[in-house]
Amino acid sequence: QVQLVESGGGLVQAGGSLELSCAASGSILRVYNMGWYRQAPGQQRELVAQITRGQVRDYQDSVKGRFTISRDNVMNIAYLQMNSLNPEDTALYYCSMDVQITDREGSQAYWGQGTQVTVSS
């Protein structure tokens, strides 16, 4: 089985920074897209940033210029560097990875348990 574990969340003041990490473990042949999502109370889960295996990045408009997604293809880790945080960034942040386990099967999405980010004003 594949497990994703996020870390790095916490409480930070507005204007501050945090870096989230998400490490995948288990029987992994290859990881394709990696993504970070967030869900605020009473809101739907939304895509924040994603990165392909070839390092092509895409961001939600509200985080462009403030957040940077990166990945380690050897260790199967996704990172999200978050700068200039504001209270609207407060949410539970999840990572997701498209993982291929064997050559006989396609990839499927796996999710972490989430890490809380709280930004105080």
MARLO-603440 format. One line per 2 residues: their letters; for each residue x, y, z of N, C-alpha, C. Coordinates in nm, 4 decimals, decimal comma. Layout:
<rs>
a> X:Y:Z:X:Y:Z:X:Y:Z | ...
</rs>
This chain:
<rs>
qv> 0,0835:-0,1193:0,0000:0,0000:0,0000:0,0000:0,0870:0,1243:0,0000 | 0,0256:0,2347:-0,0384:0,0961:0,3620:-0,0445:0,0407:0,4543:0,0628
ql> 0,1290:0,5204:0,1317:0,0885:0,6178:0,2337:0,1544:0,7514:0,2061 | 0,0783:0,8582:0,2252:0,1308:0,9935:0,2152:0,1212:1,0582:0,3525
ve> 0,2288:1,1196:0,3950:0,2310:1,1841:0,5259:0,2765:1,3282:0,5078 | 0,1876:1,4211:0,5462:0,2219:1,5631:0,5388:0,2806:1,6106:0,6705
sg> 0,3604:1,7145:0,6623:0,4146:1,7781:0,7817:0,4436:1,9235:0,7503 | 0,4661:2,0028:0,8554:0,5065:2,1409:0,8366:0,3998:2,2442:0,8641
gg> 0,2779:2,2015:0,8901:0,1734:2,2975:0,9196:0,1933:2,3608:1,0559 | 0,1119:2,4615:1,0850:0,1219:2,5265:1,2140:0,0532:2,6600:1,2156
lv> 0,0820:2,7359:1,3190:0,0255:2,8693:1,3377:0,1322:2,9725:1,3045 | 0,0951:3,0697:1,2214:0,1905:3,1727:1,1807:0,1164:3,3047:1,1705
qa> 0,1872:3,4127:1,1916:0,1260:3,5452:1,1779:0,1183:3,5851:1,0308 | 0,0269:3,6730:1,0010:0,0142:3,7240:0,8644:0,1469:3,7815:0,8182
gg> 0,1820:3,7484:0,6949:0,3096:3,7899:0,6389:0,4204:3,6887:0,6575 | 0,3944:3,5881:0,7373:0,4937:3,4866:0,7649:0,4999:3,3787:0,6590
sl> 0,5842:3,2794:0,6857:0,6083:3,1711:0,5900:0,6005:3,0352:0,6581 | 0,5642:2,9364:0,5809:0,5683:2,7958:0,6227:0,6078:2,7121:0,5022
el> 0,6702:2,5986:0,5301:0,6957:2,5025:0,4238:0,6322:2,3697:0,4611 | 0,5473:2,3212:0,3739:0,4850:2,1910:0,3917:0,5632:2,0853:0,3154
sc> 0,5646:1,9661:0,3709:0,6259:1,8511:0,3042:0,5269:1,7370:0,3015 | 0,5398:1,6531:0,2005:0,4539:1,5351:0,1886:0,5398:1,4219:0,1352
aa> 0,5572:1,3197:0,2160:0,6415:1,2072:0,1781:0,5558:1,0847:0,1491 | 0,5830:1,0224:0,0366:0,5123:0,9003:-0,0012:0,5980:0,7790:0,0319
sg> 0,5349:0,6758:0,0835:0,6064:0,5533:0,1147:0,5219:0,4334:0,0734 | 0,5886:0,3187:0,0608:0,5184:0,1983:0,0219:0,5722:0,1448:-0,1081
si> 0,4927:0,0612:-0,1723:0,5332:-0,0014:-0,2970:0,5050:0,0941:-0,4128 | 0,6055:0,1693:-0,4531:0,5897:0,2740:-0,5543:0,6827:0,2481:-0,6715
lr> 0,6242:0,2407:-0,7911:0,7058:0,2299:-0,9099:0,7402:0,3696:-0,9629 | 0,6356:0,4544:-0,9682:0,6562:0,5873:-1,0260:0,5469:0,6807:-0,9763
vy> 0,5827:0,8057:-0,9522:0,4846:0,9070:-0,9132:0,4719:1,0087:-1,0255 | 0,3527:1,0309:-1,0692:0,3277:1,1293:-1,1736:0,2963:1,2641:-1,1096
nm> 0,1769:1,3174:-1,1296:0,1463:1,4481:-1,0725:0,1462:1,4455:-0,9201 | 0,1961:1,5549:-0,8634:0,1840:1,5796:-0,7193:0,1075:1,7105:-0,7024
gw> 0,0200:1,7139:-0,6060:-0,0589:1,8349:-0,5873:-0,0835:1,8655:-0,4412 | -0,1052:1,9933:-0,4158:-0,1460:2,0400:-0,2829:-0,2860:2,0995:-0,2945
yr> -0,3721:2,0606:-0,2040:-0,5087:2,1082:-0,1965:-0,5317:2,1660:-0,0577 | -0,6383:2,2443:-0,0458:-0,6739:2,2944:0,0862:-0,8255:2,3011:0,0990
qa> -0,8676:2,2915:0,2240:-1,0098:2,2993:0,2532:-1,0294:2,3790:0,3804 | -1,0950:2,4927:0,3662:-1,1295:2,5759:0,4808:-1,2651:2,5318:0,5352
pg> -1,2944:2,5611:0,6613:-1,4238:2,5208:0,7194:-1,5405:2,5731:0,6373 | -1,6320:2,4838:0,6037:-1,7496:2,5223:0,5284:-1,7258:2,5426:0,3801
qq> -1,6046:2,5150:0,3350:-1,5710:2,5356:0,1947:-1,5374:2,4019:0,1286 | -1,5413:2,4013:-0,0045:-1,5014:2,2823:-0,0773:-1,3492:2,2755:-0,0860
re> -1,2995:2,1544:-0,1019:-1,1557:2,1373:-0,1211:-1,1174:2,1979:-0,2555 | -1,0062:2,2712:-0,2583:-0,9628:2,3363:-0,3801:-0,8156:2,3072:-0,4066
lv> -0,7829:2,3054:-0,5349:-0,6448:2,2843:-0,5751:-0,5657:2,4121:-0,5514 | -0,4521:2,3987:-0,4865:-0,3642:2,5123:-0,4617:-0,2514:2,5168:-0,5640
aq> -0,1860:2,4039:-0,5828:-0,0728:2,3975:-0,6755:-0,0507:2,2523:-0,7145 | 0,0026:2,2323:-0,8342:0,0380:2,0987:-0,8767:0,1637:2,1031:-0,9623
it> 0,2311:1,9894:-0,9670:0,3569:1,9809:-1,0408:0,3634:1,8444:-1,1065 | 0,4007:1,8440:-1,2329:0,4137:1,7185:-1,3060:0,5500:1,6559:-1,2780
rg> 0,5637:1,5328:-1,3240:0,6919:1,4654:-1,3063:0,8026:1,5415:-1,3788 | 0,7659:1,6080:-1,4858:0,8630:1,6865:-1,5613:0,8796:1,8286:-1,5098
qv> 0,8298:1,8560:-1,3895:0,8515:1,9845:-1,3227:0,7689:2,1002:-1,3805 | 0,6610:2,0708:-1,4501:0,5701:2,1762:-1,4948:0,4763:2,2097:-1,3794
rd> 0,4703:2,3363:-1,3455:0,3947:2,3815:-1,2290:0,2701:2,4598:-1,2691 | 0,1690:2,4497:-1,1844:0,0462:2,5258:-1,2041:-0,0040:2,5685:-1,0675
yq> -0,0567:2,6924:-1,0599:-0,0986:2,7475:-0,9321:-0,2389:2,8075:-0,9411 | -0,3076:2,8023:-0,8295:-0,4313:2,8787:-0,8159:-0,3941:3,0268:-0,8191
ds> -0,4784:3,1087:-0,8810:-0,4452:3,2500:-0,8970:-0,4139:3,3195:-0,7645 | -0,4839:3,2838:-0,6592:-0,4686:3,3551:-0,5321:-0,3336:3,3312:-0,4655
vk> -0,2595:3,2294:-0,5101:-0,1312:3,1999:-0,4461:-0,0126:3,2253:-0,5383 | -0,0392:3,2631:-0,6619:0,0704:3,2890:-0,7553:0,1606:3,3997:-0,7026
gr> 0,2900:3,3755:-0,7102:0,3870:3,4723:-0,6609:0,4149:3,4604:-0,5123 | 0,3352:3,3823:-0,4412:0,3563:3,3645:-0,2960:0,3932:3,2204:-0,2615
ft> 0,3360:3,1245:-0,3313:0,3606:2,9829:-0,3031:0,4475:2,9226:-0,4132 | 0,5299:2,8272:-0,3745:0,6124:2,7547:-0,4713:0,6030:2,6052:-0,4416
is> 0,5644:2,5299:-0,5426:0,5604:2,3849:-0,5284:0,6859:2,3254:-0,5911 | 0,7385:2,2226:-0,5261:0,8555:2,1535:-0,5796:0,8448:2,0057:-0,5417
rd> 0,9348:1,9260:-0,5993:0,9288:1,7831:-0,5723:1,0659:1,7194:-0,5816 | 1,0778:1,6073:-0,5131:1,1974:1,5246:-0,5187:1,1538:1,3919:-0,5788
nv> 1,1949:1,3668:-0,7011:1,1518:1,2460:-0,7719:1,2215:1,1198:-0,7213 | 1,3311:1,1342:-0,6518:1,4014:1,0177:-0,5981:1,3367:0,9732:-0,4670
mn> 1,3114:1,0696:-0,3805:1,2548:1,0384:-0,2483:1,1025:1,0412:-0,2484 | 1,0409:1,0816:-0,3590:0,8941:1,0911:-0,3688:0,8373:1,1841:-0,2617
ia> 0,8885:1,3052:-0,2608:0,8444:1,4066:-0,1654:0,7955:1,5297:-0,2418 | 0,6856:1,5845:-0,1954:0,6347:1,7102:-0,2489:0,6521:1,8171:-0,1433
yl> 0,6836:1,9377:-0,1889:0,7005:2,0508:-0,0987:0,6083:2,1645:-0,1422 | 0,5689:2,2448:-0,0454:0,4961:2,3670:-0,0757:0,5522:2,4770:0,0135
qm> 0,6287:2,5647:-0,0479:0,6818:2,6809:0,0242:0,5768:2,7906:0,0159 | 0,5332:2,8389:0,1311:0,4275:2,9392:0,1367:0,4819:3,0653:0,2025
ns> 0,4838:3,1740:0,1273:0,5313:3,3029:0,1773:0,4179:3,4043:0,1777 | 0,4392:3,5129:0,2489:0,3397:3,6209:0,2551:0,2008:3,5668:0,2870
ln> 0,1945:3,4825:0,3856:0,0673:3,4200:0,4212:-0,0300:3,5235:0,4750 | -0,1576:3,5030:0,4474:-0,2623:3,5887:0,5006:-0,3730:3,5011:0,5605
pe> -0,4606:3,5588:0,6400:-0,5637:3,4774:0,7081:-0,6498:3,3952:0,6121 | -0,6646:3,4416:0,4873:-0,7448:3,3666:0,3895:-0,6781:3,2355:0,3490
dt> -0,5524:3,2184:0,3838:-0,4824:3,0935:0,3549:-0,5069:2,9875:0,4621 | -0,5746:3,0241:0,5677:-0,6034:2,9288:0,6744:-0,6908:2,8161:0,6233
al> -0,6431:2,6931:0,6411:-0,7161:2,5762:0,5918:-0,6426:2,4498:0,6326 | -0,7075:2,3377:0,6079:-0,6414:2,2077:0,6189:-0,5818:2,1775:0,4814
yy> -0,4527:2,1567:0,4777:-0,3825:2,1348:0,3520:-0,3549:1,9860:0,3319 | -0,3922:1,9375:0,2150:-0,3735:1,7972:0,1801:-0,2788:1,7857:0,0611
cs> -0,2011:1,6797:0,0591:-0,1278:1,6500:-0,0623:-0,1901:1,5277:-0,1296 | -0,1720:1,5228:-0,2590:-0,2200:1,4113:-0,3385:-0,1152:1,3761:-0,4423
md> -0,0986:1,2487:-0,4667:-0,0039:1,2032:-0,5677:-0,0676:1,0965:-0,6549 | -0,0379:1,1017:-0,7835:-0,0781:0,9968:-0,8775:0,0329:0,8930:-0,8811
vq> 0,0062:0,7768:-0,8263:0,1106:0,6765:-0,8043:0,0842:0,5530:-0,8880 | 0,1893:0,5067:-0,9545:0,1843:0,3791:-1,0258:0,2614:0,2771:-0,9444
it> 0,1953:0,1639:-0,9187:0,2580:0,0632:-0,8332:0,3302:-0,0425:-0,9161 | 0,2676:-0,0861:-1,0252:0,3302:-0,1865:-1,1112:0,3156:-0,1446:-1,2569
dr> 0,3943:-0,2060:-1,3436:0,3843:-0,1795:-1,4870:0,2546:-0,2344:-1,5465 | 0,1901:-0,3238:-1,4738:0,0690:-0,3869:-1,5267:-0,0545:-0,3021:-1,4998
eg> -0,0410:-0,1983:-1,4201:-0,1556:-0,1162:-1,3852:-0,1244:0,0313:-1,4096 | -0,2303:0,1102:-1,4258:-0,2123:0,2538:-1,4374:-0,1972:0,3163:-1,3001
sq> -0,1881:0,4485:-1,2988:-0,1709:0,5181:-1,1717:-0,3060:0,5444:-1,1062 | -0,3019:0,5664:-0,9765:-0,4226:0,6087:-0,9057:-0,3841:0,7117:-0,8022
ay> -0,4826:0,7902:-0,7617:-0,4556:0,9001:-0,6693:-0,4579:0,8535:-0,5247 | -0,3603:0,9011:-0,4506:-0,3542:0,8781:-0,3066:-0,3529:1,0134:-0,2364
wg> -0,4047:1,0142:-0,1133:-0,4167:1,1374:-0,0364:-0,3532:1,1229:0,1008 | -0,2991:1,2342:0,1479:-0,2525:1,2381:0,2847:-0,3653:1,2716:0,3799
qg> -0,3322:1,2764:0,5082:-0,4349:1,2992:0,6097:-0,4587:1,4476:0,6346 | -0,3732:1,5313:0,5823:-0,3902:1,6749:0,5972:-0,3062:1,7335:0,7098
tq> -0,2666:1,8576:0,6912:-0,1941:1,9312:0,7946:-0,2551:2,0711:0,8042 | -0,2792:2,1157:0,9264:-0,3486:2,2414:0,9478:-0,2538:2,3601:0,9360
vt> -0,2970:2,4587:0,8604:-0,2264:2,5868:0,8505:-0,3211:2,6951:0,9013 | -0,2779:2,7678:1,0009:-0,3580:2,8758:1,0568:-0,2769:3,0048:1,0542
vs> -0,3342:3,1072:0,9910:-0,2662:3,2356:0,9786:-0,3441:3,3391:1,0592 | -0,2791:3,3968:1,1576:-0,3448:3,4969:1,2423:-0,3199:3,6365:1,1876
s> -0,4180:3,7227:1,2066:-0,4055:3,8605:1,1559:-0,3376:3,9521:1,2566
</rs>
